[in-house]
Amino acid sequence: MNKEVKKILIFVNGETKITTFDLDEILPVDKVICANGGTKIALRLGIFPNIIVGDLDSITEDIEKRLAKHQVEWKIYPTEKDETDLELAIREAVKFNPNSIYIVGLLGGRIDHTLANIFFLERIKDLNIEPHVIDRKLRIYIMKGEEEKTIWGNKGDILSLIPLSEIVEGIYLEGLKYSLNYEPLYRNLTRGISNVFTDYQAKISIQKGTLLVIHLYQT
């Protein structure tokens, strides 16, 4: 019987200073998928992929040698394609019907890739899969529709709320310096930036819309 896949870790070829310490809270995972150059990040952390996708232009001879003794499934695509490497990796991940997908290396590098990758998180959410972006002292989440979320952190951590939809309605906040009492946030205003944890957890609820939640650890 095949093992149920609940958590998938994806490495993308972005700029990251992530360490194994940052991954302690999610490891072990059921599958590791690397999007092309994301393989270098995974190997730096001592993590070997189950699947590698992309045109493989970032896979060096040294990387191939390191992977030779491991069972790796290669999904090769042409250089000219309609999808980013992240989207290809997500397509592979979705086949396993996971509950959560954790993404490393999504940020940094070209601004167009970074923005496209952030917006693509909503697509993952629409598939009833929880997307989590993980980086050094950074977490990113997506909330959509009527939803509640509790985020654990430390006093003084920064939490920013950025609407991806034109408006996010009925936002209620608890455990943060600046409160919202079932109020809206608008995409073309910056009111949700740089809130501060006053306790070890922050509670967020929304009634309508799509909200990007960014947690910046300060310690």
N, C-alpha and C positions, 0 to 999 in steps of 0.2 A: 504493500500500500504506500502511495506517495505521501510524503510528509506535507502537512498543511503549511502553506507559506503565509505568514502574517506580517512580517516586517522585511522590507527590502531596502538595502543601502545602495545608493547610486553616487558614483564619483564623476564629476564633470570637470573639464579642463579649465577651470577658472583660477583666480588668484586666491590662495588661502594659506593661512599659517596654522591651520588646525593641528591639534596633537591628539594622541590616543586618549588623553585625559578627557578631552571634549566629547569623546564617543562612549565613555564608560557607561553613561546612562541608557544607551540603546543597545549595546552589544551584549550577547551575540544576536545576530540577525539571521534570517533564513536564507537569503540570497544576496549576493553582491554583484552589481552590474556596473561596469565602467564604460563611460562614453569616451572612446578614443583616448585622448591625452589624460583623461581622468585616471587612467591606469597608473600613471607615474605617482599620483598623490596616494592612491591606495597602497602601492608597494612601499612608498616612503613610510607608511604607517604600519607596515608588516601585514597588510590585509591582501589576500589573493582573491581575484574575481572569479565568479562562476561563468559570467558572460561578458564579452567585450563587443561593443557595437561601434560602427562608424566607418570612415574610409581608411582608418588605421595609419594615416600619414604621420601620426605622432608616436607610433610603436617602433622603437629602435631595436636593433639586433640584441642589445643587452637585455631589454625587457623581454624579448622572445625567449632568450636563454633562461631567464629567471622563472618564466612561466612554463617551461618545457616539462617539468615534472608534475605539473598540476593539471587537472582536468578542466580545461577552459573551452567554452563554446564561443566560436567566433562568428559574429554576424557582420559581414562585410557589405558596405554600401559604396556607391560611386561618390567621387568628390563633389560633383555637381548634383545637388538634390534639393528638394523643396523643404526638408525638415532640418532642424538643428540636431546636433548629436544628443542633446538632452531629450528632445521629443522622441528620437529613435529608442533611447534607453527606457523612457517611460512606456513606450509601446510594448517593449519586451516585458517590463515589470507588470503591466496590466494583465498579461496572459496568465499570471499566477493568482490573480484576484486577491491581492494583499489587503490588509486593513490600513497599513501605513507605509509611506515611502519617505525615506530620509535622504536628503540630497546634500552632498558636500561639493564645494567648488562652483556653486552657482553664480557667485558674485565676482566682481573684478574683471579686468580686461576691457574688452570693447563695450561701450555703453549700450549699443544696440542689442548685443547678445544678452547683456544683463537685464535690460528692460523686457525683452521678449521672454526670457526665462522666468522672470517674476510674474508676468501676466499669464504664462502657461500654467502656473500653479493653480489658477482657477479651473482650468480644464481637468486637472487631477481631482480637485474637489468635486467637480460635477460627476465624476465617475464613482462617487461615494468612497473615495480613498483619501485618507488624511495626509496632506503633504507637509513635511517639516524640512526647513532649510537649517543646516547646522554649520557653524563656522566658529572660529576662535572667539569665545565670549559673545556669541551671537546666536539667536534663534529667530526664525521667521515662521509665522503661521498664517493660515487663511481662515476667516470666518465668513459664513454665507447663510442668508435667510435667518430664520429664528434659531439662534444658537447661543449656548453659554460655554465659557472656557475659564478654567482656573490655571494660572501660570505661576509656577514656583520660582522664586529668586531670592534676592537679598535686599535688605533695606538700602536705598540709594540707587538701585538699578534703574535704568531708563527704559520706558515703554512708550513706543510711538505707534499711533493708530492712523493709518492712511487709507481713506476710501478708494477702492478700485471702481466701484460704481459711482454714478454721479452724486448720489446721496446715500448715506447709511443711516437708517432711522432707529429710534428707540434704544440708544446706547446707554447702558448703565454700568458704572465703574465702582469698584470697591477695592480698598487697600492701596490706593494711589493718592498722591498729593492733590491732584486736580480732579474733581469729581464731575461726572455727567449723570444726570438723573432722568433717564429715558429721553435724551436729547439727540439731535442729529449731528452728523459731521458731513461736510461737503468736500468733494474732490478738489475744488478750486480754491479752498481755504486751508490754512495750516494749523488750525486749532489743536489737532490731535498729536502734534509733535512734542517730544521730550517731556512726557509725564514721568513721575518718580515713584518708585515703590516706597511705601511707608511701613510695610510689613514684609513677611516672608512669602506672601502670596498675593496675587492680584486677580480679581474676578471681573470678567467682562461678559456682558450679554448684549445681544443686538436683536432687533425684531425684523429688520428688512435691509437688504443690500449686501455688498461684498466688501469685506474689511481686511486689509493687510495689517498684521500685528507684528511689530519688530521689538524684540527684547534684547537689550544691550547690557551685559553683565559689567559691573563696575569694579568687582573684586575677583 
